[in-house]
Amino acid sequence: MRVSNGSTKRLLHGLLILLSASAFAGDGLSITINNNTTDNLSVTVYDLNASPVARVLSDQTINGFASLTVTITPDDSGAGHLSWTATTGGRDSRRCGRRDKPNLNDGDTVNVYTDSDCGT
């Protein structure tokens, strides 16, 4: 025997919509951090949209030509904003890099690298 009435259908339809929305709602933007160099880099990444600013990667080694994914907070327009620092080498050949990357979208890739001598 099948019992069906309008209120039951509306209730099930509403629950389906809520469950679908929660299944597809993201907790943030997935950003790939890519080391496009031959060197192993020690990388730190900050989510500048988080309140307070949050470190999402801390001195993580990323091997040459490898990558990893972090999740950052979107702003009101849906864009992400991060900053990164990278270091490589020993005491005698240490190199550094840093950049600020605003206006990031879900699935974007940020290339990290070292392009200058580190200050003493």
JOZI-V943297 format. One line per field, one symbol per residue. phi: phi as a letter, one per 20 degrees, with the letter a starting at -180 (. if undefined). psi: psi as a letter, one per 40 degrees, with the letter a starting at -180 (. if undefined). burial: I if it has 9 or more other C-alpha atoms within 8 Angstrom, else O. Layout:
BEGIN
phi: ???
psi: ???
burial: ???
END
This chain:
BEGIN
phi: .ddbcffffffffffffffffffefeerdeceedeeceefdedccdeeefcfgdedbclefdfgldbbdcdcefefeneebccccbcbnefecfccbabdceledgnfddedadcbfefe
psi: hhhhiddddddddddddddddddehieahhhhhhhfieihihhhhhheeihihhhehhfhhhihfiiihihihiadeeiihiiiiiiiiadefhiiiiihgifiiheihhhiiheiiii.
burial: OOOOOOOOIOOOOOOOOOOOOOOOOOOOIIIIIIIIOOOIIIIIIIIIIIOOIIIIIOOIOIIIIIIOOIIIIIOOOOIIIIIIIIIIOOOOOIIIIIOOIOOIIOOIOIOIIIOOOOOO
END
